[in-house]
Amino acid sequence: MAAVFPQTEYPDVLIGLGKPDDAAVYRLDDERVLIQTTDFFTPIVDDPWLYGAIAAANSMSDVYAMGGEVRVCLNIAGFPEDLPAEVVAEILAGGAAKVQEADAAIAGGHTVTNPEPFYGLSVTGVAAPGSLFRKGSAAAGDHLVLTKPLGTGIITTAAKLTGQAESADSRKARHALGKPDIQQSHLEDAIGSMTRLNRAAAHAGRAAGVRSGTDITGYGLLGHAVELATASAAETPVQLQIEAESVPALPGVFDYIEAGYLTRGSARNPEHFGAHVAASSSATAAHKTLLWEAETSGGLLLAVPSSGLDQFRDVCEGSEQLFWEIGMVEPALGGQPVIKLL
């Protein structure tokens, strides 16, 4: 028997396995859709409250990447049997604080015993069908904007490799190679970025009439840009032109790139998506590494129509939401790479 996709079997599943996006979308009626997503990961910072807050912000990001609002969440967690109860409580409190900031509720969840801690959320959001952001709706003439600087994966990796658990001999050998310690202010900037919700950015996108967007996480800016471009090209051939030097970076990130504090994404992402990207000679190796690197709780990449750019800017300024214009969506001819890095 031939496989049947859920969209065929359940016509109210508007976005699901047949055409993947940042989250699943289910139609309630002509005016409302449900947005459903889930995410979790192991600790990337030492502070349990901050870990919970980062994981929750990251989990909710996919709803904002679809143009929706978060309504209710369920905790998903696993903890070692010997993890102190107060540490567990701090992780859950950090997550709950971010959910409350989103004007949403935690209504329950599920916890298992696991050798390594993990935490995240199952998230339900809502939207009007006409306000959804989809990966496949970018149009020539749209302005590409990014709402958070890059570098969280690199900086948290540097923090792990130069943290308190590092032996004195290892630290001495690393210093002999000229590899720096993590600066606390750089880590704090990265944490501030990871704990910032993408809610205001989604609000600005809806006000500006955005129809195409995604959030920047494990595939890095270029990998997620390829997803957006290839999905859009299925409707009308487009090419995303991204100016490497216009892409914002967290303080200190290029020093950590030079020192080799990289995640596996810096190699895996170009291996998987690299055939779709053409980089000009003006794009430096460090910039290309940054744009390929994995991010945690990254910002939104939005294709903002020219007619809505002023409105987008006004709403962002009113909510103190930062954004950077990093390129354009252009018409593409057949056979061209979908991303041109300038």
Disulfide bonds with the S-S distance in Angstrom:
none
